[in-house]
Amino acid sequence: MADNTARISADDLLHAVEQLPADELSKFVKNVISLQARRKAKGLPATEADLLQHINKPLPMTVLDRYRELIALRREERLTDEEYTELLQLGDEVERFNSERITRLAELARLRGVPLTQVMDDLGIHPLPV
């Protein structure tokens, strides 16, 4: 049976992605990261696959964007009391996300018998700039 699936080059795909509005680009990137994690997970033991699925799950861009926006307002000393409260809540959410991610990274490093920094380098994971 012939494969009727359309083929597109990586360059053509990148050109198409360049045309996306920012919000659609964020969704696309999230979906690509998820796809990559699923593909990597297929050949791994179930425990590692589960850890990688969670590790590669990104912080929602809406959360990160708002967090950065509030930090910028704080630096400019233009933060309202309500925004300050929101910043604290989002800060807690970002810290929880990072804590859960680093816990899973450490578990993956333990399973593989390698240092945490090596697992992070292998996965291309670096601290999020704020």
Secondary structure, 3 states (H helix, E strand, C coil): CCCCCCCCCHHHHHHHHHCCCHHHHHHHHHHHHHHHHHHHHHCCCHHHHHHHHHHCCCCCHHHHHHHHHHHHHHHCCCCCHHHHHHHHHHHHHHHHHHHHHHHHHHHHHHHHCCCHHHHHHHHCCCCCCC
